[in-house]
Amino acid sequence: MDVELGKLRASGDPAKTAKMQEILGHFTEDQMSRNFAARVVMAERRDTGAIRPCYMREAYRRLKLEGKIPKGSMPRLFR
């Protein structure tokens, strides 16, 4: 999976950029879509910087409403 570094915030440090590329290279397709959706939420709220958990939760909520998050296959044992 190839990630475009031009879409990422430029830190100016090539070591950090290389490390970020390595980390993103290990993401699954689902993780990449949630990471992208989280960036979209941040852009809508005009925020910059690191992705905060509230953006990840909102991205997850939106994907779930669209039916893009699979339901758990295991029934709950306890309620």
Buried (B, 14 or more C-beta within 10 A) or exposed (E): EEBEEEEEEEEEEEEEBEEBEEEBEEBEEEEEBBBEBBBEBBEEEEEEEEBEEEBBEBBBEBBEEEEEBEEEEEEEEEE
